[in-house]
Amino acid sequence: MMEARDRAVLEFITKYAKRTDVGPSIREIMDALKERSERTVNLSVKRLEADGHIRRMGPRKIIMLPNQSVPGKCPHCGYVEAGENGQPG
């Protein structure tokens, strides 16, 4: 399961990239999420990359990988809860 901080970072990257067509810098992520530690944001970005959600192509080039969305969030209807074995909870 994705940590809340990682989910917030991924959501910000997604919105930022849609709005500007480029990925945000670590500093921009820090400012948007009111994080005081560059290391914390860097660790979240590294985890997202390791999990296959994003790819870093340079300092301002973070790209979303195809078919990746924020886990637990339906792009059309907001957050959804999954029940056991895919059945409604």
C-alpha positions in Angstrom: 0.0 0.0 0.0 1.2 3.5 -0.9 2.1 5.8 2.0 0.0 9.0 2.3 3.0 11.2 1.6 3.9 9.3 -1.5 0.2 9.5 -2.7 0.3 13.3 -2.1 3.5 13.6 -4.1 2.1 11.6 -6.9 -1.1 13.6 -7.0 0.9 16.8 -7.1 3.2 15.6 -9.9 0.1 14.5 -11.9 -1.7 17.8 -11.5 1.5 19.9 -12.1 2.4 17.9 -15.3 -1.1 18.3 -16.7 -1.0 22.0 -16.1 2.5 22.8 -17.3 3.6 19.9 -19.5 6.8 19.5 -17.4 7.5 17.8 -14.2 7.9 19.8 -11.0 11.2 20.3 -9.2 11.8 18.8 -5.8 11.7 22.3 -4.4 8.3 22.9 -6.0 7.0 19.6 -4.5 8.3 20.7 -1.1 6.6 24.1 -1.3 3.3 22.7 -2.5 3.1 20.0 0.2 4.7 22.2 2.9 7.5 19.8 3.5 10.6 21.1 5.1 12.9 18.3 4.2 14.3 17.8 0.6 15.4 14.3 1.6 11.8 13.3 2.5 10.5 14.4 -0.8 13.4 12.8 -2.6 12.7 9.5 -0.9 9.0 9.7 -1.9 10.0 10.4 -5.5 12.5 7.5 -5.5 9.8 5.1 -4.1 7.3 6.2 -6.8 9.9 5.6 -9.4 10.9 2.2 -8.0 7.2 1.2 -7.9 6.8 2.2 -11.6 4.5 5.2 -11.2 7.0 7.8 -12.5 10.3 8.1 -14.3 12.9 10.8 -13.6 14.6 11.9 -16.7 16.5 14.8 -15.2 16.1 17.5 -12.6 12.8 18.9 -13.9 11.8 16.0 -16.0 9.5 13.7 -14.0 7.1 11.8 -16.2 4.1 9.7 -15.4 4.3 6.2 -16.8 1.4 5.0 -19.0 -1.7 3.6 -17.2 -0.5 4.8 -13.8 -3.0 6.5 -11.6 -3.1 7.3 -7.9 -3.9 4.1 -6.1 -7.3 4.1 -4.3 -8.6 7.0 -6.4 -10.9 6.6 -9.4 -10.2 9.3 -11.9 -13.9 9.7 -12.7 -15.6 9.5 -9.4 -13.0 10.2 -6.6 -11.9 7.8 -3.9 -13.3 4.3 -3.9 -13.0 1.5 -1.3 -12.5 -2.0 -2.4 -14.1 -4.9 -0.6 -12.7 -8.4 -0.2 -12.0 -10.2 -3.4 -13.2 -7.2 -5.4 -16.7 -7.3 -3.9 -18.2 -4.1 -2.5 -17.3 -3.7 1.2 
